[in-house]
Amino acid sequence: MLKYIFFFSWFTQLLCVTTTWMDSFFSFFLSNFVTKKRETIANTSKKNHSL
């Protein structure tokens, strides 16, 4: 029984760490992606204004 409790606690901890890591990774990736998109949009609008 103790083995199962230990395994469960370890699994929950691992899941928590993985979720946190994934969350930080996705937020980092998304912020970079959005910034790139905004830069592209800004450059495109600048080009359109210069025409």
Secondary structure, DSSP 8 states (H G I E B T S, - for coil): -HHHHHHHHHHHHHHHHHHHHHHHHHHHHHHHHHHHHHHHHHHHHHHHHH-
